[in-house]
Amino acid sequence: MIHVTLISKDGFYLEKDVESVKIPSYKGETQVLTAHASYVALIIAGVVELASAGTTEKFECMDGIVEVAHDKMVILVNGLTKSSDVHA
């Protein structure tokens, strides 16, 4: 499991353990699993996906930064909306 902390500057905060995380980075979509190597990247606007136990939570995010180390991930973004709150 990966312990994820997701924070946006507009006040959204989430902390949970998940099996995998997909993030939109400048090098393309990146998937992070348990025991991932240490990693720091810039995030571009797109969808962050948190997957665990057969369910996936999606969040529309603005740009930001992600750091991964020792099965812990911190995602800091300039804005974020849970996808169920996004209206087409």
VMD Tcl script that builds the backbone (N, CA, C; Angstrom):
set m [mol new atoms 264]
animate dup $m
set s [atomselect $m all]
$s set {name element resname resid chain x y z} {
  {N N MET 1 A 0.842 -1.190 0.000}
  {CA C MET 1 A 0.000 0.000 0.000}
  {C C MET 1 A 0.889 1.256 0.000}
  {N N ILE 2 A 0.340 2.304 -0.569}
  {CA C ILE 2 A 1.004 3.608 -0.610}
  {C C ILE 2 A 0.169 4.572 0.227}
  {N N HIS 3 A 0.817 5.278 1.132}
  {CA C HIS 3 A 0.112 6.281 1.932}
  {C C HIS 3 A 0.147 7.597 1.150}
  {N N VAL 4 A -1.034 8.062 0.713}
  {CA C VAL 4 A -1.138 9.257 -0.126}
  {C C VAL 4 A -1.706 10.420 0.679}
  {N N THR 5 A -1.052 11.560 0.548}
  {CA C THR 5 A -1.577 12.816 1.078}
  {C C THR 5 A -1.786 13.735 -0.118}
  {N N LEU 6 A -3.015 14.165 -0.322}
  {CA C LEU 6 A -3.388 15.007 -1.459}
  {C C LEU 6 A -3.875 16.342 -0.913}
  {N N ILE 7 A -3.196 17.420 -1.303}
  {CA C ILE 7 A -3.495 18.748 -0.762}
  {C C ILE 7 A -3.582 19.757 -1.901}
  {N N SER 8 A -4.613 20.605 -1.855}
  {CA C SER 8 A -4.693 21.695 -2.824}
  {C C SER 8 A -4.672 23.023 -2.074}
  {N N LYS 9 A -4.215 24.061 -2.762}
  {CA C LYS 9 A -4.121 25.359 -2.091}
  {C C LYS 9 A -5.486 25.966 -1.798}
  {N N ASP 10 A -6.552 25.408 -2.424}
  {CA C ASP 10 A -7.890 25.917 -2.130}
  {C C ASP 10 A -8.541 25.200 -0.949}
  {N N GLY 11 A -7.756 24.385 -0.229}
  {CA C GLY 11 A -8.242 23.820 1.027}
  {C C GLY 11 A -8.614 22.356 1.012}
  {N N PHE 12 A -8.605 21.685 -0.146}
  {CA C PHE 12 A -8.946 20.263 -0.182}
  {C C PHE 12 A -7.813 19.458 0.438}
  {N N TYR 13 A -8.182 18.458 1.238}
  {CA C TYR 13 A -7.175 17.617 1.888}
  {C C TYR 13 A -7.703 16.193 1.975}
  {N N LEU 14 A -6.879 15.235 1.582}
  {CA C LEU 14 A -7.243 13.821 1.653}
  {C C LEU 14 A -6.000 13.035 2.045}
  {N N GLU 15 A -6.180 12.087 2.940}
  {CA C GLU 15 A -5.078 11.223 3.347}
  {C C GLU 15 A -5.617 9.809 3.435}
  {N N LYS 16 A -4.991 8.865 2.680}
  {CA C LYS 16 A -5.473 7.488 2.691}
  {C C LYS 16 A -4.413 6.547 2.135}
  {N N ASP 17 A -4.615 5.257 2.375}
  {CA C ASP 17 A -3.750 4.219 1.829}
  {C C ASP 17 A -4.408 3.640 0.581}
  {N N VAL 18 A -3.637 3.517 -0.499}
  {CA C VAL 18 A -4.155 2.995 -1.762}
  {C C VAL 18 A -3.163 1.995 -2.355}
  {N N GLU 19 A -3.626 1.249 -3.356}
  {CA C GLU 19 A -2.772 0.277 -4.034}
  {C C GLU 19 A -1.972 0.899 -5.174}
  {N N SER 20 A -2.571 1.879 -5.855}
  {CA C SER 20 A -1.856 2.548 -6.946}
  {C C SER 20 A -2.376 3.963 -7.150}
  {N N VAL 21 A -1.524 4.781 -7.758}
  {CA C VAL 21 A -1.867 6.171 -8.053}
  {C C VAL 21 A -1.420 6.470 -9.474}
  {N N LYS 22 A -2.277 7.124 -10.259}
  {CA C LYS 22 A -1.899 7.621 -11.580}
  {C C LYS 22 A -1.916 9.137 -11.519}
  {N N ILE 23 A -0.851 9.741 -12.038}
  {CA C ILE 23 A -0.748 11.195 -12.039}
  {C C ILE 23 A -0.386 11.688 -13.438}
  {N N PRO 24 A -0.882 12.865 -13.810}
  {CA C PRO 24 A -0.508 13.453 -15.097}
  {C C PRO 24 A 0.763 14.286 -14.927}
  {N N SER 25 A 1.855 13.838 -15.522}
  {CA C SER 25 A 3.109 14.591 -15.388}
  {C C SER 25 A 3.570 15.074 -16.756}
  {N N TYR 26 A 4.602 15.903 -16.777}
  {CA C TYR 26 A 5.116 16.437 -18.028}
  {C C TYR 26 A 5.657 15.344 -18.946}
  {N N LYS 27 A 6.030 14.205 -18.370}
  {CA C LYS 27 A 6.544 13.093 -19.176}
  {C C LYS 27 A 5.438 12.120 -19.560}
  {N N GLY 28 A 4.195 12.476 -19.293}
  {CA C GLY 28 A 3.057 11.602 -19.582}
  {C C GLY 28 A 2.458 11.062 -18.299}
  {N N GLU 29 A 1.464 10.191 -18.444}
  {CA C GLU 29 A 0.819 9.619 -17.264}
  {C C GLU 29 A 1.793 8.682 -16.549}
  {N N THR 30 A 1.890 8.817 -15.244}
  {CA C THR 30 A 2.780 7.989 -14.439}
  {C C THR 30 A 1.956 7.215 -13.438}
  {N N GLN 31 A 2.219 5.909 -13.341}
  {CA C GLN 31 A 1.541 5.088 -12.337}
  {C C GLN 31 A 2.551 4.723 -11.258}
  {N N VAL 32 A 2.136 4.887 -10.006}
  {CA C VAL 32 A 2.989 4.588 -8.863}
  {C C VAL 32 A 2.358 3.438 -8.090}
  {N N LEU 33 A 3.172 2.408 -7.828}
  {CA C LEU 33 A 2.744 1.243 -7.057}
  {C C LEU 33 A 3.591 1.122 -5.804}
  {N N THR 34 A 3.235 0.199 -4.934}
  {CA C THR 34 A 4.018 -0.064 -3.726}
  {C C THR 34 A 5.468 -0.343 -4.102}
  {N N ALA 35 A 6.389 0.119 -3.267}
  {CA C ALA 35 A 7.840 -0.075 -3.434}
  {C C ALA 35 A 8.406 0.685 -4.635}
  {N N HIS 36 A 7.709 1.735 -5.080}
  {CA C HIS 36 A 8.194 2.573 -6.183}
  {C C HIS 36 A 9.478 3.277 -5.748}
  {N N ALA 37 A 10.375 3.479 -6.673}
  {CA C ALA 37 A 11.599 4.233 -6.385}
  {C C ALA 37 A 11.238 5.668 -5.993}
  {N N SER 38 A 12.120 6.302 -5.239}
  {CA C SER 38 A 11.903 7.705 -4.883}
  {C C SER 38 A 11.740 8.512 -6.169}
  {N N TYR 39 A 10.837 9.491 -6.122}
  {CA C TYR 39 A 10.417 10.167 -7.344}
  {C C TYR 39 A 9.895 11.553 -6.999}
  {N N VAL 40 A 10.291 12.540 -7.773}
  {CA C VAL 40 A 9.750 13.896 -7.664}
  {C C VAL 40 A 9.425 14.348 -9.079}
  {N N ALA 41 A 8.236 14.915 -9.283}
  {CA C ALA 41 A 7.846 15.346 -10.628}
  {C C ALA 41 A 6.891 16.522 -10.564}
  {N N LEU 42 A 6.865 17.276 -11.647}
  {CA C LEU 42 A 5.868 18.325 -11.815}
  {C C LEU 42 A 4.610 17.697 -12.390}
  {N N ILE 43 A 3.472 18.103 -11.863}
  {CA C ILE 43 A 2.185 17.618 -12.340}
  {C C ILE 43 A 1.591 18.666 -13.275}
  {N N ILE 44 A 0.975 18.194 -14.354}
  {CA C ILE 44 A 0.244 19.101 -15.240}
  {C C ILE 44 A -1.248 18.940 -14.954}
  {N N ALA 45 A -2.037 19.859 -15.446}
  {CA C ALA 45 A -3.491 19.753 -15.262}
  {C C ALA 45 A -3.983 18.447 -15.882}
  {N N GLY 46 A -4.845 17.752 -15.155}
  {CA C GLY 46 A -5.366 16.480 -15.634}
  {C C GLY 46 A -6.064 15.730 -14.515}
  {N N VAL 47 A -6.057 14.409 -14.599}
  {CA C VAL 47 A -6.776 13.574 -13.632}
  {C C VAL 47 A -5.794 12.777 -12.783}
  {N N VAL 48 A -5.969 12.858 -11.471}
  {CA C VAL 48 A -5.246 12.013 -10.521}
  {C C VAL 48 A -6.194 10.879 -10.161}
  {N N GLU 49 A -5.713 9.631 -10.254}
  {CA C GLU 49 A -6.532 8.469 -9.932}
  {C C GLU 49 A -5.932 7.711 -8.758}
  {N N LEU 50 A -6.760 7.466 -7.745}
  {CA C LEU 50 A -6.364 6.672 -6.585}
  {C C LEU 50 A -7.138 5.370 -6.631}
  {N N ALA 51 A -6.443 4.228 -6.697}
  {CA C ALA 51 A -7.112 2.933 -6.836}
  {C C ALA 51 A -6.782 2.032 -5.648}
  {N N SER 52 A -7.835 1.372 -5.148}
  {CA C SER 52 A -7.672 0.432 -4.051}
  {C C SER 52 A -8.904 -0.455 -3.964}
  {N N ALA 53 A -8.688 -1.742 -3.723}
  {CA C ALA 53 A -9.774 -2.706 -3.522}
  {C C ALA 53 A -10.818 -2.665 -4.635}
  {N N GLY 54 A -10.365 -2.544 -5.870}
  {CA C GLY 54 A -11.279 -2.570 -7.002}
  {C C GLY 54 A -12.045 -1.293 -7.261}
  {N N THR 55 A -11.788 -0.240 -6.499}
  {CA C THR 55 A -12.461 1.041 -6.734}
  {C C THR 55 A -11.428 2.109 -7.088}
  {N N THR 56 A -11.869 3.082 -7.847}
  {CA C THR 56 A -10.987 4.174 -8.255}
  {C C THR 56 A -11.659 5.502 -7.969}
  {N N GLU 57 A -10.929 6.387 -7.298}
  {CA C GLU 57 A -11.390 7.764 -7.090}
  {C C GLU 57 A -10.621 8.640 -8.057}
  {N N LYS 58 A -11.322 9.539 -8.744}
  {CA C LYS 58 A -10.680 10.431 -9.696}
  {C C LYS 58 A -10.847 11.877 -9.257}
  {N N PHE 59 A -9.790 12.651 -9.467}
  {CA C PHE 59 A -9.780 14.056 -9.103}
  {C C PHE 59 A -9.220 14.859 -10.268}
  {N N GLU 60 A -9.949 15.896 -10.679}
  {CA C GLU 60 A -9.447 16.831 -11.683}
  {C C GLU 60 A -8.510 17.788 -10.949}
  {N N CYS 61 A -7.269 17.894 -11.423}
  {CA C CYS 61 A -6.318 18.757 -10.721}
  {C C CYS 61 A -5.706 19.772 -11.664}
  {N N MET 62 A -5.208 20.835 -11.070}
  {CA C MET 62 A -4.408 21.815 -11.791}
  {C C MET 62 A -2.952 21.404 -11.615}
  {N N ASP 63 A -2.042 22.225 -12.037}
  {CA C ASP 63 A -0.629 21.890 -11.940}
  {C C ASP 63 A -0.159 21.822 -10.489}
  {N N GLY 64 A 0.976 21.149 -10.282}
  {CA C GLY 64 A 1.512 21.009 -8.942}
  {C C GLY 64 A 2.780 20.179 -8.939}
  {N N ILE 65 A 3.017 19.515 -7.815}
  {CA C ILE 65 A 4.220 18.713 -7.644}
  {C C ILE 65 A 3.880 17.450 -6.864}
  {N N VAL 66 A 4.625 16.382 -7.119}
  {CA C VAL 66 A 4.434 15.126 -6.397}
  {C C VAL 66 A 5.790 14.625 -5.919}
  {N N GLU 67 A 5.795 14.051 -4.723}
  {CA C GLU 67 A 7.000 13.428 -4.188}
  {C C GLU 67 A 6.628 12.037 -3.681}
  {N N VAL 68 A 7.434 11.049 -4.045}
  {CA C VAL 68 A 7.242 9.668 -3.605}
  {C C VAL 68 A 8.525 9.200 -2.926}
  {N N ALA 69 A 8.388 8.603 -1.739}
  {CA C ALA 69 A 9.535 8.029 -1.038}
  {C C ALA 69 A 9.031 7.070 0.033}
  {N N HIS 70 A 9.592 5.877 0.070}
  {CA C HIS 70 A 9.293 4.894 1.116}
  {C C HIS 70 A 7.797 4.611 1.263}
  {N N ASP 71 A 7.113 4.357 0.149}
  {CA C ASP 71 A 5.681 4.048 0.117}
  {C C ASP 71 A 4.805 5.171 0.680}
  {N N LYS 72 A 5.309 6.393 0.590}
  {CA C LYS 72 A 4.525 7.578 0.950}
  {C C LYS 72 A 4.561 8.530 -0.226}
  {N N MET 73 A 3.410 9.128 -0.514}
  {CA C MET 73 A 3.300 10.059 -1.637}
  {C C MET 73 A 2.600 11.324 -1.167}
  {N N VAL 74 A 3.194 12.460 -1.498}
  {CA C VAL 74 A 2.574 13.754 -1.212}
  {C C VAL 74 A 2.329 14.430 -2.555}
  {N N ILE 75 A 1.066 14.817 -2.777}
  {CA C ILE 75 A 0.681 15.504 -4.005}
  {C C ILE 75 A 0.172 16.888 -3.615}
  {N N LEU 76 A 0.836 17.935 -4.097}
  {CA C LEU 76 A 0.445 19.318 -3.833}
  {C C LEU 76 A 0.028 19.943 -5.162}
  {N N VAL 77 A -1.200 20.436 -5.239}
  {CA C VAL 77 A -1.696 21.021 -6.485}
  {C C VAL 77 A -2.333 22.388 -6.234}
  {N N ASN 78 A -2.419 23.174 -7.300}
  {CA C ASN 78 A -2.986 24.519 -7.195}
  {C C ASN 78 A -4.503 24.541 -7.146}
  {N N GLY 79 A -5.147 23.477 -7.527}
  {CA C GLY 79 A -6.602 23.382 -7.471}
  {C C GLY 79 A -7.027 21.958 -7.736}
  {N N LEU 80 A -8.166 21.565 -7.171}
  {CA C LEU 80 A -8.579 20.176 -7.267}
  {C C LEU 80 A -10.083 20.068 -7.099}
  {N N THR 81 A -10.700 19.169 -7.881}
  {CA C THR 81 A -12.120 18.878 -7.752}
  {C C THR 81 A -12.300 17.378 -7.884}
  {N N LYS 82 A -13.023 16.761 -6.955}
  {CA C LYS 82 A -13.328 15.341 -7.081}
  {C C LYS 82 A -14.184 15.149 -8.312}
  {N N SER 83 A -13.909 14.109 -9.106}
  {CA C SER 83 A -14.582 13.981 -10.399}
  {C C SER 83 A -16.086 13.866 -10.291}
  {N N SER 84 A -16.616 13.348 -9.187}
  {CA C SER 84 A -18.078 13.293 -9.026}
  {C C SER 84 A -18.669 14.690 -8.879}
  {N N ASP 85 A -17.814 15.671 -8.551}
  {CA C ASP 85 A -18.264 17.057 -8.419}
  {C C ASP 85 A -18.090 17.849 -9.704}
  {N N VAL 86 A -17.451 17.245 -10.719}
  {CA C VAL 86 A -17.218 17.924 -11.987}
  {C C VAL 86 A -18.434 17.768 -12.879}
  {N N HIS 87 A -18.927 18.852 -13.408}
  {CA C HIS 87 A -20.093 18.824 -14.278}
  {C C HIS 87 A -19.680 19.147 -15.701}
  {N N ALA 88 A -20.070 18.301 -16.634}
  {CA C ALA 88 A -19.688 18.505 -18.039}
  {C C ALA 88 A -20.531 19.592 -18.676}
}
mol reanalyze $m
mol bondsrecalc $m
mol representation Tube
mol addrep $m
